[in-house]
Amino acid sequence: MREGGTAPLSGGERRREDAQVLPAAVLDPAEERFCREFVECGVMYEAYRRSRGISGMSRRTLSEHATRLMGNPLVRERIAEIRRQAAALAAVSLAGHLEELRRLRDCAVEKGMLNAAISAEIARGKAAGLYEKKGPSAALPAVKVLDLGSMQAGE
Protein backbone atom coordinates (compact mmCIF):
# COMPACT_ATOMS: atom_id res chain seq x y z
CA MET A 1 0.00 0.00 0.00
CA ARG A 2 1.26 3.49 -0.87
CA GLU A 3 1.58 6.42 1.48
CA GLY A 4 -1.74 8.26 1.86
CA GLY A 5 -3.80 5.10 2.19
CA THR A 6 -4.26 4.21 -1.49
CA ALA A 7 -3.06 1.31 -3.58
CA PRO A 8 -3.00 1.33 -7.40
CA LEU A 9 -5.62 -0.68 -9.30
CA SER A 10 -6.21 -1.36 -12.97
CA GLY A 11 -7.85 1.32 -15.13
CA GLY A 12 -6.46 4.28 -13.19
CA GLU A 13 -8.56 3.62 -10.10
CA ARG A 14 -7.30 3.76 -6.53
CA ARG A 15 -8.53 1.84 -3.52
CA ARG A 16 -8.67 3.43 -0.10
CA GLU A 17 -7.85 1.48 3.01
CA ASP A 18 -11.60 1.29 3.74
CA ALA A 19 -12.06 -0.52 0.35
CA GLN A 20 -13.87 2.42 -1.31
CA VAL A 21 -12.97 2.66 -5.03
CA LEU A 22 -12.22 6.15 -6.35
CA PRO A 23 -12.34 6.84 -10.14
CA ALA A 24 -9.34 8.36 -11.91
CA ALA A 25 -9.51 12.16 -11.76
CA VAL A 26 -9.46 13.10 -15.44
CA LEU A 27 -9.78 11.77 -18.96
CA ASP A 28 -6.80 11.88 -21.28
CA PRO A 29 -6.97 14.40 -24.17
CA ALA A 30 -8.05 11.77 -26.72
CA GLU A 31 -10.91 10.63 -24.47
CA GLU A 32 -12.00 14.24 -23.97
CA ARG A 33 -11.99 14.80 -27.75
CA PHE A 34 -14.05 11.62 -28.18
CA CYS A 35 -16.64 12.91 -25.69
CA ARG A 36 -16.94 16.26 -27.47
CA GLU A 37 -17.11 14.65 -30.92
CA PHE A 38 -19.75 12.18 -29.73
CA VAL A 39 -21.95 14.97 -28.35
CA GLU A 40 -21.55 16.83 -31.65
CA CYS A 41 -22.22 13.98 -34.11
CA GLY A 42 -24.01 11.34 -31.97
CA VAL A 43 -22.35 8.39 -33.74
CA MET A 44 -19.82 6.41 -31.71
CA TYR A 45 -17.60 5.13 -34.53
CA GLU A 46 -17.54 8.55 -36.22
CA ALA A 47 -16.69 10.30 -32.94
CA TYR A 48 -13.85 7.83 -32.41
CA ARG A 49 -12.54 8.38 -35.96
CA ARG A 50 -12.67 12.18 -35.61
CA SER A 51 -11.14 12.22 -32.13
CA ARG A 52 -8.18 10.11 -33.25
CA GLY A 53 -7.79 11.58 -36.75
CA ILE A 54 -8.10 8.11 -38.28
CA SER A 55 -8.84 7.68 -41.98
CA GLY A 56 -8.03 4.09 -42.99
CA MET A 57 -9.74 1.97 -40.34
CA SER A 58 -12.90 -0.06 -41.03
CA ARG A 59 -16.21 0.98 -39.52
CA ARG A 60 -16.34 -2.29 -37.58
CA THR A 61 -12.94 -1.72 -35.97
CA LEU A 62 -13.81 1.91 -35.19
CA SER A 63 -17.07 0.71 -33.59
CA GLU A 64 -15.23 -1.83 -31.45
CA HIS A 65 -12.81 0.81 -30.16
CA ALA A 66 -15.62 3.30 -29.59
CA THR A 67 -17.73 0.73 -27.73
CA ARG A 68 -14.80 -0.12 -25.48
CA LEU A 69 -14.28 3.59 -24.76
CA MET A 70 -18.00 4.06 -23.99
CA GLY A 71 -17.65 1.29 -21.42
CA ASN A 72 -15.61 3.69 -19.31
CA PRO A 73 -17.95 5.28 -16.71
CA LEU A 74 -15.86 8.45 -16.72
CA VAL A 75 -16.41 8.84 -20.46
CA ARG A 76 -20.17 8.41 -20.04
CA GLU A 77 -20.21 10.89 -17.16
CA ARG A 78 -18.24 13.44 -19.21
CA ILE A 79 -20.63 13.06 -22.16
CA ALA A 80 -23.58 13.66 -19.82
CA GLU A 81 -21.82 16.73 -18.40
CA ILE A 82 -21.13 18.17 -21.87
CA ARG A 83 -24.77 17.58 -22.82
CA ARG A 84 -25.98 19.34 -19.65
CA GLN A 85 -23.75 22.32 -20.43
CA ALA A 86 -24.99 22.45 -24.03
CA ALA A 87 -28.62 22.24 -22.91
CA ALA A 88 -28.10 25.10 -20.45
CA LEU A 89 -26.51 27.25 -23.15
CA ALA A 90 -29.30 26.43 -25.60
CA ALA A 91 -31.95 27.36 -23.03
CA VAL A 92 -30.25 30.69 -22.39
CA SER A 93 -29.95 31.32 -26.13
CA LEU A 94 -33.58 30.39 -26.77
CA ALA A 95 -34.78 32.54 -23.88
CA GLY A 96 -32.80 35.53 -25.19
CA HIS A 97 -34.07 34.95 -28.71
CA LEU A 98 -37.68 34.76 -27.56
CA GLU A 99 -37.27 37.89 -25.47
CA GLU A 100 -35.85 39.84 -28.42
CA LEU A 101 -38.71 38.70 -30.66
CA ARG A 102 -41.17 39.76 -27.94
CA ARG A 103 -39.53 43.19 -27.79
CA LEU A 104 -39.73 43.55 -31.58
CA ARG A 105 -43.38 42.49 -31.54
CA ASP A 106 -44.24 45.05 -28.86
CA CYS A 107 -42.39 47.78 -30.75
CA ALA A 108 -44.31 46.92 -33.94
CA VAL A 109 -47.64 47.02 -32.07
CA GLU A 110 -46.80 50.45 -30.60
CA LYS A 111 -46.10 51.77 -34.11
CA GLY A 112 -49.28 50.25 -35.53
CA MET A 113 -47.34 47.80 -37.71
CA LEU A 114 -49.60 44.81 -37.17
CA ASN A 115 -48.16 42.66 -39.99
CA ALA A 116 -44.67 42.99 -38.46
CA ALA A 117 -46.09 42.25 -34.99
CA ILE A 118 -47.83 39.13 -36.25
CA SER A 119 -44.66 38.00 -38.03
CA ALA A 120 -42.63 38.47 -34.86
CA GLU A 121 -45.17 36.52 -32.83
CA ILE A 122 -45.18 33.67 -35.36
CA ALA A 123 -41.36 33.65 -35.26
CA ARG A 124 -41.52 33.37 -31.45
CA GLY A 125 -43.89 30.41 -31.74
CA LYS A 126 -41.65 28.66 -34.27
CA ALA A 127 -38.55 29.24 -32.14
CA ALA A 128 -40.38 27.82 -29.13
CA GLY A 129 -41.39 24.74 -31.16
CA LEU A 130 -45.13 25.47 -31.17
CA TYR A 131 -45.54 24.85 -34.90
CA GLU A 132 -45.08 21.52 -36.67
CA LYS A 133 -43.58 21.40 -40.13
CA LYS A 134 -46.01 19.89 -42.53
CA GLY A 135 -45.49 18.78 -46.10
CA PRO A 136 -47.64 20.22 -48.90
CA SER A 137 -49.87 17.14 -48.98
CA ALA A 138 -50.51 17.26 -45.23
CA ALA A 139 -52.41 20.54 -45.60
CA LEU A 140 -54.83 19.19 -48.21
CA PRO A 141 -57.52 16.60 -47.61
CA ALA A 142 -57.44 13.38 -49.64
CA VAL A 143 -59.52 13.67 -52.81
CA LYS A 144 -60.79 10.81 -54.92
CA VAL A 145 -60.19 11.44 -58.61
CA LEU A 146 -62.93 10.16 -60.87
CA ASP A 147 -62.44 9.27 -64.51
CA LEU A 148 -65.50 10.93 -65.99
CA GLY A 149 -64.90 9.44 -69.44
CA SER A 150 -65.47 5.89 -68.25
CA MET A 151 -68.57 6.69 -66.25
CA GLN A 152 -71.91 5.53 -67.59
CA ALA A 153 -75.09 7.47 -67.30
CA GLY A 154 -76.70 7.02 -63.93
CA GLU A 155 -73.51 6.43 -61.94
Buried (B, 14 or more C-beta within 10 A) or exposed (E): EEEEEBEEEEEBBBBEEEEEEEEEEEBEEEBBBBBBBBBEEEBBBBBBBBBBEEEEBEEEBBBBBBEEBBEBEBBBEBBEEBEEEEEEEEEEEEEEBBEBBEEBBEEBBEEEBEEBBEBBBBBBEEBEEEEEEEEEEEEEEEEEEEEEEEEEEEE
